[in-house]
Amino acid sequence: MFYTLIILVYYHHTLLLHATSASSSLFTLNNVRYSLSDRVLTIPKLGALRGVHIDYDSEYYRKYNLINVEAFLGIQYGLYNGRFEPSKERFDLHQNTRVNKQIEFGPACSQYIWKNESELSRIRTRKFAQEYYPKLLKYIIKQNEEQCLYMNIYQPQIKNSK
């Protein structure tokens, strides 16, 4: 059985969001399955977006009651001109008819990168400095950019009980 879902969101008589509900497997990592979403999210002036479906379908994740989500990653919402300057909305694009895949995170904003674990341990817990920070570092070390006004949209997937 196939269902079609249509969501329309209006604000002051302006269409802000249009989402409709087809799925391709991308990869599996740490027992989490990633596949292209079967929905297309349409945001006026940004166009049609297709995200990724994140499926926590293993015993490890089920014990924490994690709900599968649909994620639209790396949606640029603003343009940055320079330090201490106000950003501009990124709604000046021409409408296109193609569907953009939003399956990767946008770059991380510039931030201080701690080189010494003992320095970091003074302001954060030792566990954070030893376990979590090295994992975060691989994402932020090469993505330290000033053009970093990106957002991610997550929507929980509710299973029908029949």
N, C-alpha and C positions, 0 to 999 in steps of 0.2 A: 504494500500500500504506500502511495506517495502523497505527501501533503505539501501544499504550497502555503507559505507564510508571507504575508505582506504587512509591513509596518510603515506607517506614515506619521511623521511628527511635524506639526506646524507651530510657528510662533509668530504672532501678529500677521496672520494670513500669508506667511512665507514658509515654503517647504524647507525644513531644515534637514530632514533625514528620511530616506526611503530605502527600505531593505526588503529584498525578496528571496525566496528560497527557490545540484548535480554533483563526486568526491574522489580525489586522487591521492594516493599515499605518497608522502614525501620521504619520511625516514622514521626510524625508531631509535630512541636514545634513553638509556636508563629506564627501560620498561615503560616509557611514555611514547605513545604513537602520535606522530604529526602527519596530518593530511590536509590537502587544500579544502577549504570550507565549501559547502554546497550552496552557500548564500552569497549574494552580491549586495553590498551596502553602497547606497548612492547618497553622497553628500553634495548638495548643490555647490557649484563653483570648484569643487575638488574632483568630482567625477565618480565613476563606479569603482568600488574597491572589493577585492576578494581576499579574505584572510586565511588563517590556518586554524584547523580544528585540533585541539590538544586533548588527547584521550588518555586519562590516567586509569588504564584498565589492568591493574595488577594488584595482588594482595597487599603489597607494601603501601600503595596509595589508598586503597580502599579502607584500610584500618584508620586512616586519618580523615575519612569521609570527604575526600577531595572530589569535587564535581568537575566533569569535563567542561572545557571552555572553548569558545570561539574567540580568536584573537586577531585583531587588525593591527599590525605592528608598523612602526616607523612612518606614521602619517605626519607630514610636515605641516604645521599650522601657522608658522610665522617665519619671517625673514629678519635676520639680524644684521644691522649695518656696521656696528662697531661698538667698542666698549663704552658703556654708560650712555648709549643712544637708545631711544625707544625702538622696539621692534615693529615690524609692519605685518599686517595680516597677509597670508598667502592665498587670498581669494581673488587674485587678479588673473587667474589662468583661464585659457579658453576651454570651453567644454569639449571633451573628446568622447568618442563612442567606444573606445576600448576599455576593457576592465583591467585595472592596475592590481597586481598582486602585492599585497602588504604582508609579507611573510618574514621580514627581517627587521630587527630593531634599528632605530635611527642612531646616529653617533652620540656618544656621551659628551656632555658639556665639559669645558676645561675645569680642572680641579687639581688640587695638590695631591701628588702621588708620594706616599710615604715610602722611603727607601730603606729605612731602618726599623726593624720589628720592635725594638725596645722603645723607640720614640712613640710609635703608635700605641704600644701597651700602656703608656702613661695616660692616654686620654680614652682608650677603649679597653675592653676586657682582653685578657690574654688569649682566650679562646677565639675571639674575633680576629685578633692579630695573627694567630697561627693557622686557623682553619678557614675562616670566611674571606678574609682580605686577599689571600693569594688567589682564590677563585674569582673574586671580583676584579682583581688586577688584570687578568687576561682580557677582560672586556673593555676596561677603560684605558689601558696603556697606549693602545694604538688609535683610540677614538677621541682623543682630547681635542675637540674642535670648538670653535666659537659659533659656527652655524649648527646649532643643536636644538632648535625648537621643534621637537617631534613629540607626538603623543601615541599612546597605545590604547586601543579600546578592547576591553574584555567583556564577554557576555557569557554567563553560565548556561550550560545546556541542560535543560530539564527533560528527563526521560518520561515518556508516557507510560502509565501503569495500566495494563489491560490483562 
